[in-house]
């Protein structure tokens, strides 16, 4: 049970980190120096990163809720 708790904590932590890193914004200087296609690609990758981070957070909630429902 301790291994599962540690795994859930690690996945949750990485999910939070990935979700926060997906909220990054490009500065005005960087946007001026890049072509629009590259900017669009970067924003799509950041959107994907946010979604993956939130999915990891959501997945970790299932074992937590199961534990709370059945063992407490």
C-alpha positions as CSV (number, residue, x, y, z in Angstrom):
1,X,0.0,0.0,0.0
2,X,2.9,2.4,0.7
3,X,4.3,1.8,-2.8
4,X,1.0,2.7,-4.3
5,X,0.8,5.9,-2.2
6,X,4.3,6.9,-3.2
7,X,3.5,6.3,-6.9
8,X,0.3,8.3,-6.7
9,X,2.2,11.1,-4.9
10,X,4.9,11.2,-7.6
11,X,2.5,11.1,-10.5
12,X,0.4,13.9,-8.9
13,X,3.5,16.0,-8.3
14,X,4.6,15.6,-12.0
15,X,1.1,16.3,-13.2
16,X,1.1,19.6,-11.3
17,X,4.6,20.5,-12.6
18,X,3.6,19.7,-16.2
19,X,0.3,21.6,-15.9
20,X,2.0,24.7,-14.5
21,X,4.7,24.6,-17.2
22,X,2.0,24.5,-19.8
23,X,0.8,27.9,-18.8
24,X,4.0,29.6,-20.0
25,X,3.7,32.6,-22.4
26,X,6.0,33.8,-25.0
27,X,7.4,37.3,-24.6
28,X,6.7,40.0,-27.2
29,X,10.3,40.0,-28.4
30,X,10.2,36.2,-29.1
31,X,6.9,36.5,-30.9
32,X,8.2,39.2,-33.1
33,X,11.3,37.2,-34.1
34,X,9.5,34.0,-35.0
35,X,7.3,33.1,-37.9
36,X,3.6,32.6,-37.1
37,X,3.7,28.9,-37.8
38,X,6.3,28.3,-35.2
39,X,4.4,30.4,-32.6
40,X,1.3,28.4,-33.4
41,X,3.2,25.1,-32.9
42,X,4.6,26.3,-29.6
43,X,1.2,27.3,-28.3
44,X,-0.3,23.9,-29.4
45,X,2.5,22.1,-27.5
46,X,1.8,24.2,-24.4
47,X,-1.9,23.4,-24.7
48,X,-1.1,19.7,-25.0
49,X,1.2,19.9,-22.0
50,X,-1.5,21.5,-19.9
51,X,-4.0,18.8,-20.8
52,X,-1.6,16.0,-20.1
53,X,-0.8,17.5,-16.7
54,X,-4.5,17.8,-15.8
55,X,-5.1,14.2,-17.0
56,X,-2.3,13.0,-14.7
57,X,-3.8,14.9,-11.8
58,X,-7.2,13.4,-12.6
59,X,-5.8,9.8,-12.8
60,X,-4.3,10.1,-9.4
61,X,-7.6,11.1,-7.8
62,X,-9.2,7.7,-8.5
63,X,-7.0,5.7,-6.1
64,X,-7.3,8.5,-3.5
65,X,-11.1,8.5,-3.8
66,X,-11.2,4.7,-3.6
67,X,-9.1,4.7,-0.5
68,X,-11.3,7.4,1.1
69,X,-14.5,5.6,0.2
70,X,-13.6,2.1,1.3
71,X,-11.0,2.4,4.0
72,X,-12.0,5.4,6.1
